[in-house]
Amino acid sequence: MTPQPTSSAEEPSQEVSASCARAGSAQRAGKIAVATAVALALGKLLAGILGNSAAVMASAVDSLMDVFASSANTLAIHLAEAGPDREHAFGHAKFEALATAAQGLLVGGSAVYLFVEGFQRVLHPEPLRLAAVTLGTMAASAVSTLVLVAFLKSVAKKSGSKALAGDALHYSTDVWANLAVLGGVGLTYATHIDRIDGVLSIVVAGYVLWSAVHLLRAGVGELLDAAASPEQVAAIEGVLATLQAEGTIQGHHELRTRAAGRMVFVDVHIELPGEMKLSRAHHISDDVLMKIRNVLDQADVLIHLDSERDQP
């Protein structure tokens, strides 16, 4: 029997409204991340200049990169919500992946700068000033960033935005970087060993570079049509196995998935008795489609109808 593809029906208005609400919350969260990054960058920059601390200045540069990265993410989240058009029949969800990859490049660039500055301070140490200013700024930065991470993770989980999840990931590394700088700068003031400041800058660079590599891999993987997560694939397999055990379908094969932003594209062949009427077969395929959507909140499902095979 020649495969007969069936595509999803038009989304109910309630589902569309829920999708718009999730997109709106993701965009608001992105704007809050940008505003927070701007405040942190300016505060650290001022504290670094006043305290003559390379480590604090390095952290300011990292926050400055966060401003650009979060701004790009917010724009990508907005663009990704645009519906399909003639040139982009599958929508614009990959804008988020593009932003994630670009974010990795930006953060990686800042890591190189931090390495260079750290080595300069190790070779040519300079005394620090105004302990209260630098220590107070870094403590406030660590707390503010921790609150921001919790907020972004919550919104990313509810909205399914990978761009926000990427933001939350690299802000998580910022929390540890801020704490490392706080402890190191405090140790420098206590011991008067000024090279500690330069070493700290190198440590911060290491955290930043690790974050950059992770983000770049995630973004590029999605641009190259990487499969959905193992958990999502397992959920789909579970639905199909249950339907087969119930006798609704005879089996399935050629399950393929790919992720694009919050969307998961699913392509699968289901096997039905060869003598079954086409109308009945399409009814079953719609049932399979809805059950897959029940386990994957935002899925674009394409089902091919095949007659049952003599050989597995």
N, C-alpha and C positions, 0 to 999 in steps of 0.2 A: 504494500500500500504506500503510495507516495506521501511523504510527510506533509501534513497540513498545519501550518503555523497558525496559532491563535494569539492575539495580543490582548492586552488588558482593556477592560471597558473604561469608559470615561469616569474619572474620579468623582465620587459624590461630593456635593458642596461642603459637607461637614469635614471631610478629609482634607479638602483644599484649604478650608479655613484653619484647620489645625496645622497644616504645613506652613501657611503664612505666619501663624503665631509663632511657630518654632523659629522661622527665619528672622522674624522681628526681634525675638529675644536674643538670637545669636548676634545680630547687628548691634543691638544695644550693648551687649557684653563686650563686643569688639571696641566700641567707642570708649567704654569705661577703661579698657585695657590701655588704649592710646593715651587717655588723659592721665592715668596713673603713671605710665612710662615717662611722659613729659615731666611730671612733677618730680619723679625720682631722679631723672637725668639732670635736671637743673639743680636739685638739692645736692646731689653728689658732686657735681661739677664745682659748685661754690665751695663745698666743704673741702674738696681736694685741693683747690687753689689756696684757700685760707690755711689749710693744714700742711700743704706741701707734700701730700701723700700720693705716690704713683699708684698704689693699690686702689685708693678711693677714686682717683681719676680714671683708672682702668675700669672700675665698676660703673663710672659715669658713662664711659664710652659704650659699655655693654647695654646700659639703659637707653642710650641714644639709638643704638641699633634696634632695640625693642620698639621704639617709637615708629621707625620706618616699617619694621616687620608687622606690627599690629595694625598699622594703617593699611598696609597691603592686604592683610587678612580681612579687614573689615570691608574693603572694596571688593575683594574676591567673594565674600559671602553674599554681598548684594548682587554681584553679577551672576553668581551661580544660580540664583533663584529665577533668572530669566527663563521663560519657557522655550521649548523647541521652536526653531524657525527653519526656513528653507535651507540655509547653509549649515545649521547645527540640529539635525533631526533628533539627536539624542539629548538635547539640552546643553547647558553650560556648566554642569556640575564640576568639571575638571578645573575650573578656575581656582577652586580651593586647593587642589593638588599643585597647581602651578605656583600659587602663593606660598605653599609650604616649602616647595623646592627653593624658591627665591629667598625665603626666610632663612633656609639653611645656608645659602651662599652668603647672605649678609652677616649672619652670626659668625660664620667661618672667617670672613674678612676681619671682623672685630677681634677674633681670637689671635690672628697673626699680629695685629697691632699690639695687643696686650703682651704677647711673647716678647716682641722687640723692646717695648718699654720696660718690661720686667728685667730683661737682661741688662739694659742700660743702667737701671738702678742698682743691680747687683754689682756691676763693675764700678759704678760711680755713685755710691750711696750719699743721700742728703738727709739732714736732720728734719724731723717732723715738728709741727707746731700745733697749737690749739687743740689739745686732746679732747676737750669737751665737745667741740664742734664736730670733729670727725667721728668720734665714737657715738655721739648722739644721733648723727645723721645715718650712720650705718645700722644702728639698732632700729631706728624708725623705718628704714628701708626694708630690713628683714621682716619686720612685723607686717608692713603694708603689702609686701610681695606675697607673704604667706596667705593673707586674707584674699588677695587677688587670685591666687592659684586655686583656692577652695571655691571661689565664686565661678571661675572659668570652667573648672571641672564639672561643677553642678550644671551649668548651662550647656556645656558640650554634651553631657550625658543625655539631657532632656531633648536637645535639638538635633543631636547626631552630627554636629558640625566637626569635621576633622581639622579644619583650620583653627577652631577654638581649642581643640584638643592639643594641637601643635603648640599653640600659644601657651597653654597651661603647662606643657612639658618643659619648654625652655624657661618659663618663669619659675618652675620648680628648681631648676639648676641655679637660678638667680638667688633663691632663698639660701642655698648652701654657700654660694659664692659670697653673699652678703655676710653670712655668719663667719665664714673663713676670714674675710677682710676685717670684720669687727674684732675677732680674737687676735689676729695677727697684728693689727695696728695697736691694739691694747698692749700686746707683748712688746712691740717696738718701743712704745712709750715707757714701759716698765723697765726694760733692759738696756735701752739706749743703743741697741744693735740695729743700725739703720738699714742694713742689707735685708732684714726680714721683710721690709716693705716691698722690695723688688722681688723677693722669692714669692711673696703672696700674689703679686701681679701675675707671675708665671703660673701659679696654681689656679688662679681665676681663669687664665687663658685655657688651661687644660679642661676645665669644666665647660667653658664656652665651646671649645672645639668638639667635645663629645656630643654636646647638644646639637651642634651644627650638622655633624655627620648623621645623627639619627633622623633629623628633620629632612635632610637631603635624600636619604634613602627612602623615607616614607613618601615624599612627594614624587620622586622619580619613579618609584615602583607603581604608584597609581597612574601616572602618565603613561606607563608602559602596559596598562591594563592588568595589573596584578589581581589575583583572585581575591574574593572576599575573605574575611578572617576565618580561621579554622572553626571558630564557634558558630559563625553564620552558616558555613557549609554543612557543619554537623546538624544544625537545626533543619536545614532543607532536606538532608538525607533522612532525618528522623521522620519528617512529614511523609516523604515518599515511601519509606519502609512501612509506616503505619497504614497507609492507603493500600499497599500491596498485601499486607497481612489481612486487611479487611476484605480483600477481593475487589476493591474498587478499580485497581489497575493490575495488569499482569506483571508489570516490571517497569524499569526505566533504564536509560543509558545516556551517555554523552552529556552529563551534567557539567555545565560550564558557568562560571560566575566571573564578574569583574566589579570592582568598586570605583565609584566616581563621586567624591564628596560624600554626602549623606545617602546617595542612591546606591543600590546594589542591583546590578543587571544579572538576571538569571535566565539561562537557556537550557532546556532539558527536553529529551524525547521520552514520552510515556508510551507503554505498550498496552494495546487493547485487543480484544478478539476481532479477527478479521471480518466476521459476519455482522459486527455491530453497526447499526445505522449511524450515519454521519452526525445527525442531530443529537443522538444520545452521546456520541463520542465528544462532541463539542461541549455538551452539558457537563460531562465528567472533567474535561480539561478546565472549564471555568471553576469547578469545585477545587481542583488541584491548585489552581492559581490563587484562589482566596485563602486556602489553608497555608500556602507559602507566605502570603502577605500577613497572615496572622502572627507568624513568628518573626518576620522581617518587616519592621514598620514602614520603611520606604523602599519598595522593591519594584522593579520593572521586569515583569515575567513574560517570557516567550516560550510557549509549549508547542512541541511538534507531536502530532499523532502518528504512531506507527502500529502496524499489526504485530501481534505477538510473534516472537521468533522461535524457530525450531531449536536453534542453538543459543546458549547464553552468550 
